[in-house]
């Protein structure tokens, strides 16, 4: 269910009936989600995510067609 590689995602996290939606970064080595500032780990269960375009591809005007959810 988590992304297959480290990447930025838009995700939904849940804990005790509370759901939040946030941009996050998934670190595939640590197998943890972090808020987009890269410092604060998200300790809630990820219940869904969609990939965000890679910054490099976005700047070049290309799209990433290899995304898998």
N, C-alpha and C positions, 0 to 999 in steps of 0.2 A: 503493500500500500504506500509506503513512503517513496519519494522520488528515487530514481536509480542512480542519480549523480547529485553532487552539490549544486544548488541553484536557488534562485529567488522564486518565491511562490506567493500566491494569494491563498490564504488558508483559513479554515474555520477550526477553532479550538474549543473544547468543552470541558467543564469541570463542575460537578455538583449542580447540574441543571442550567448553568450559565454558559452561553455560547458567545464567543467573540470572533470577529473577522479581522484579519490583519495581514499586511504584507510581512513576509518572513523570509529568512534564509535557512535552507536545510543543509546541514553539514553531513555528508554521507559517511565521512570517517568517524565522527563522533556519534552519528545517528541521532542528532538532536536538531530542533528548530530554534532559531534565534530571531529576536526582533530585528528589523532592518538596520538598526544601529550596530549590529554585530556583537554586542557585548552582553546583552541580557538574554539568558536562556528561557525558553517558553516551557514551563513545566506542566502544561495542560495537554490532554489527549488531542491529537490532530484527528478531526473527523472528516476532513475533505480538503483538497487543494487543487489548484490549477497552476500550471507553470506561467511565469512571467517571461517576456522576451529577454534574451541575453543583452546586456548593455552594449557590448561590442557590435553585435548584429544590428541592434537598433540604431546605433550611430552610423553604420554603413548603409542604412536603408534596406537591409535584408531582413527576412523573417526566418525563424528557426522552425523548419518543418519536421524535425526529428523528435519533437516533444512527445513523451508518452506519459499517460496518467495511470 
